[in-house]
Amino acid sequence: MRVGPKPQALVQRKRGALCLLVSRLVLTVSAPAEVRRRVLRPVPSWMDRETLALADRHFRGLGGGVPGIGQAPGRVAFVSEPGAFSYADFVRGFLLPNLPCVFSSAFTQGWGSRRRWVTPAGRPDFDHLLRTYGDVVVPVANCGVQEYNSNPKEHMPLRDYITYWKEYIEGGYSSPRGCLYLKDWHLCRDFPVEDVFTLPVYFSSDWLNEFWDALDVDDYRFVYAGPAGSWSPFHADIFRSFSWSVNVCGRKKWLLFPPGQEEALRDRHGNLPYDVTSPALCDTHLHPRSQLAGPPLEITQEAGEMVFVPSGWHHQVHNLVIMRSCSGINFEDFYHFLKVIAEKRLLVLREAAAEDSAGLGFEQAAFDAGRITEVLASLVAHPNFQRVDTSAFSPQPKELLQQLREAVDATVAP
């Protein structure tokens, strides 16, 4: 199973599996005793002033461009020790350069989902899931049917889906109903007191979920679950956000393309591919630029591991064994989303508080304010946004933008 923000799949399967994706996160089994006994040195948890200054210089150097465009790296970095990897390490090594990485299962070893959703043999604990969530109605996609660049969905009680899953396995990983995949289940929204996961410090500044939590109506934390052969078609995450995904159990195969590479994969009509493993991409008449695309970065995600998917990276995910959880909006809603986050960050900066309600420090608030300023400036300048009636907006978009700019200028390191 995986949970995760939008941010909201990770594994390939041979049996069944669990994974969790946020901010779109995934879960695992307890680490060996020798790992649990190891004493690790403490490391700084939040953004410090040095990292904030580095981030400011980085984004000024981009000049409004998008980081990470080009060929995929030859391999993905693996982060093994939680006690030796700080938030600043993550920002410098992966967030700013916009590069993916994999965190070891040691980062998720205390999660409730890893303890309760998985059997000692490392398989999905269907009995526990049935007892706890059996009557909950969940969304299920048919992986064998293409509907535009996605799959059609139906809704059914979780107990009916688990019955199907067992029959699918007993039938040799085949069913007359096709390959069904439980996707986009808002488990954390519907069961907020459940001890499912612990938010990693690296993803604490999660604008999408902070916005929806403030409204108390929705979230971008999802659970996915499915048998071997279930998969998610080629896509990028909402608002070009980054995401993170954790496998509770099972394995996933990820195919990732850095920003810009997807343009070479478009067909002659300008459409992105549904399946980047399809032989149709070799047809140069249909995909005239496909030969210009480099090979994808391939990741096999094991149980308990956490994958960071950077901003703008298109990806396709196949389940070897899994359950997971992850994370259109009009201009008016998008402005309201930015306003909610902006006002919370401005409050921290104005009061020079050590922490805000989300547990974010002053430097993190300054970093976020800088990024919000850039996004809001782009929104205000957009011709379609300028046609929106903003007379009832409070504050007015340009007024909020000015407040942000003044606050950011006051925090810029010399």
N, C-alpha and C positions, 0 to 999 in steps of 0.2 A: 504494500500500500504506500502511496506517497501523499504527502500533504504539501501544499505550497501556494510572497506574494506570490499576481499574476500575476503574485504573482504567480499562476497556478502551478510527458511520460518518460519513464527512464529505462525500463528493463526489457530484455527478450526473455521468452519463457519456454520451458519444457514441461512444467507442471502447472501450478497455479502460484500467484505471488501477491505480495502486498507492498505498496509504496506510498509515500506521503510528500506532496509538493506545495510550497508557499510562495508568495510575493511577487511572489507567486512561486515544498519540503518533502521527505520520505523516511521510513522508520526501520530499525534494525534490532538484533538480539544482543544480550549482554556481552560485554567484552570479557576475555579470559581474566581469571583472578589476578594474574601477575600484572596485568594492565591496570586493574582497579587499585592495586596496592601501591603503584608507582607514585612517588611524590614529585610533582612538576612545579617548576618555579613559576611564580605569578607573573603575568604580563599585563601591560596597560590594556584596558577594555575599550575605551572610547577614543574618539578622535582627539588628538592633541594639537597644540598650536603649530608645531612644525609640519604636521600632516596637512592641516588646513592651509597653511601658506603654500605648500607644495601643490595642493589641489587648485588653489586660486591661480597659480602660475600655469598649471596645466591647461585649465579651461580658457585662460586668456590666450595662450598659445594656439589653441584650436581655432580661435576666431569664428566660432559658430559652426565649425565643421563637426563631422561625426568621427569618433575615435574607432580604431580597429578595422578600418577598411583595408582589404588586401587579401593575400593568401592566408589560409589557416596555418597555425603553427604545426610543426611536425608531430608534436605530442602534447598531451595535456598534463599540467602540473598536478601532483598529488600531495595534499597537505595531511600529514599523519598525526601530529601531536597537538591537541587543543591547548595545552599549557605552554607551548612554545610559539604560538601563532597569535599575534595581537590584531586588534581592529586596524591599527595603522599598517601592519603588514599586509592585510587584505586590501586596503585602499591603494597602497602603493604598488602592490604586485599584480592585482587583478581588476579592481574597480576602475581605476584611472586608465590603465592601458586597455581596458575593455576585453579582457582575456578570460576564457573559461578555466575552471579548476575543479578538482574532485577532493572533497574532504573525507577522511577515513571514517569508519563506523564508530571510532572512539568519540566523535563529536555528538553522537546521538544515543550513546549506550544507556543513558538514564531515562529515555522517553517511555511514557506509559504504553504507547502503542507497540513498541518493540517487546515489552514484557508480556502484554496481554493478547495481542492479535496474532501471535506466532507460536506454533507448537515447538517442543524441544527439538524436533527434527528439522525446524526451519521452514515449515510450510504454513500457509494461512490457517488459523484456528477457526474453522467454520463454525464449530459449536459455540465458541465465545461470541462470535459476530452475530450468530442467530439469536442467542439469548439476549444480547444487548441491543441489537438494532434490527432484528428480524422483520418487524412490522413497518419499518421506515420505508417510504417510497423514494426510490433513487432513479436518476436518469441513466439510461443505457443506450449506447450507440451501436449500430451495426457496421462493423469494420469492412464488411464485404460489399457494401453499397455506397457508391459515390454520389454525393449531393452537392453540386458545385465543388468546392475544395474541402468538403467536410463529409460527415456521415449523418444520416437521419437518426433521430433519437425517439425513444419511447420511455415510458415510466412504468415501474413495477416495484412491488415490495422486495426488499433485499432478500428475503427468504426464497422468493421465486427465482431471483438471479442466481443465488448460491445453488439451488436445485439444478438450474441450467448448467452452471459451471461444472458441477460434479458429473452430470450426464455428458458434457462435452469431453471431459477427461476420459470417462469410461468408453466413449465412442471413438477413442483414438484421436482426440483433438479435432473432432469434426462433428457437425450438427446440421440437420436440415434447416435450422433457424439461422445458420450462419455463425460468424464469430462475433459475439456480443461483448461489449466493453463498457463497464461502469465508469462514467466520466462526469467530472464537474459536480460531484456531490458536496454540498455545503455542510459537511458534518460539524465543523467547528462553530459555524453560525447557529446550527440547530441544537447542538449540545455544548454550550459554552463552558460548562463546568467540568467537562470530561478532561482527564489528564492524558491528552493525546501526544503533545509535543511541547518542547521548551524552545522559545524563539532564540536562535543563535545571535550573539551580539553583532555579528557581521551584517545582519539583515534587519537591524532594529529600526533604521530609518525607512519605513515602508509606507510611502505616501498613499498608495491605493487603499490599503487596509486601514490606515489611520483615518482616512476620509470616510470610509463606510462605517467604521466603528463609531465615529463621531455622530453619524446620522442614525446609527443603530437599526439599519434596515437590511444590510447585505454585507458581503465580504468577497475577497478574491483568494480565499483559502479553499482548496478543493481536494477531495479524495478520489483516486482512480483505483480500480481493481479489475483484473481480468486474466484470462488464461493465456498460455503460450499462443502466439499468433496474433493477439490483439495489438493495435498500434495506433499512433496519432499521425495524420498526414502532415505534410510539409507546411510550416507556418512560422511566424514570429509572434512574440507576445504583445499584448495590448499596449498601446502608447509607446512602443519601442522600449518598454520597461525591461529590467533584468528580472530573472526568476531564479528560484532555487528549488530543488526537488530531492526528496529523500526516499529511498527504498526501505520499506518496512521489512519485506522479505522478497526473495526472487532476484531476478537479474533483468537488466534492460540494455538495449543497444541504442546509442544516440548517434545521429549523423548531423553535424553542425557545420554551417557555412557562415563565415564572417560577413559583416555588413558590406554590401556592394556585390558580393558574389552571386546573390540571387538574381541580379539583373541579367546575367549571362544564361540563366536557366529558363527565362521566359520563352514562351512559344512565339510564333510569328504574329500572333494576335495580341501579344503583350501579357498573356496570362502566366502566372506562376504554376509550376507543376504540382500535381496532386501527390505524386509518389516519385521521389528522386531516385529510386532504385528501378524504375520502369525502363525497359529497353527503348521506349519511345523517345527518350532523351538523346539517343544515338542517331535519330533521324534528323539530319541537318536541314531538311526541307521544313520540318515542323518546328525544330529548335535550332535556328541558324547560328546561334552564338554559344551553344552548349559546350563546344570544344574550348572556349575561352575560360570556362569555370575550372577552378582547381578542385582537387579531390576534397571531400568533406573531412573534418576532424571526427574521428570515430572513437566513441567512449563505450566501454562495457561497464555498467554500473552494478556493483555487487550489493548484497543485502547490507543495510545500515549506512551505506555511503550517501553523501550529499553532493549533488552536482550544482555548480553555479553557472547559469546561462547568461552571458552578458547582454547588454542592450543591443537590439538590432540584429542579433544572430538568428537566422532562420534555422529551423531544426525539424527533424523527423525522428520519432521514437518508436521502437519495436519492443514488445514484451517477450522476454524469454521465460520469466516467472514474476508476477507482481500484484500489489495493490498500492495506489499512490494518492496524494492530495496536492493540489496546486494553489494560482491566483490567475457595439457602436455607442458613441456618446456624442451628443450635439454640442455646439459651441457654448451654449448657455450653461449646460451641466459641467462642461470641462472648466469653465471659468469658476464655477462654484467649488469644484474640486480643488483647484489651485488656491482659491481664497481661503478655504478651511485650513489647508496646510500652512499657507503663508502667514495667516494671523497667529497660529500657534507658535511658529518659529519667531515671528516678530516679538511676541510676548517674552520669550526667553531672552532675546537679544536686548530688549528694552530694560528688563529687570536684572539683566546680568545674573540670572539664576544659575545655580550649579546644575540643575536638572529640570526638565519639564515633565509633564504627566506621563509621557511615553518613556521616560528614563534616558532621554538624549541630553548630552552635555552642551555647553555653550558653543564649543567649536563645531559640533555636528550641526547645531542650529544655524550657525553662520554659513557652513558649507551648503546646507539645503537651501537657505535663502538665496545664495548666489545662483544656484541652479534654477530655482523657481523664477527668479528675475529674468533669466534668459528665456525660459519657456513663455512667461507671460508677455515679454516684449515681442516675441514672435507671434503670439496669439493676437495681441492688440494691433499689430501691423497687417494681419491677414485680411484680405479684401472681404471674405465671407463673414468674418467676425464683425467687421465694420458695418455690415448690414443688419446686425442684430440690434434690437431695441434694448439698450442697456439703461434706460431711464430709471428703472426700479432697482438697479444693482446698487448695493451698498457694502463697501465703498465702490465708487466708480473705478473701472479697470485702470485708467491712467493714474488715478489717485493712489491705488494700491501699488502700482508699479513704482511710483515716486517714493512711497514709503519704503519699499523694498530696497530701492537703489540707495537711499540715504542710510538705511540700516547696514547694508553691505559695505558702503564706503567707510562707515565708522568702524568696521571690524577688520578691514584689510590690513594685513601686516605690512610694515614698512619694508 
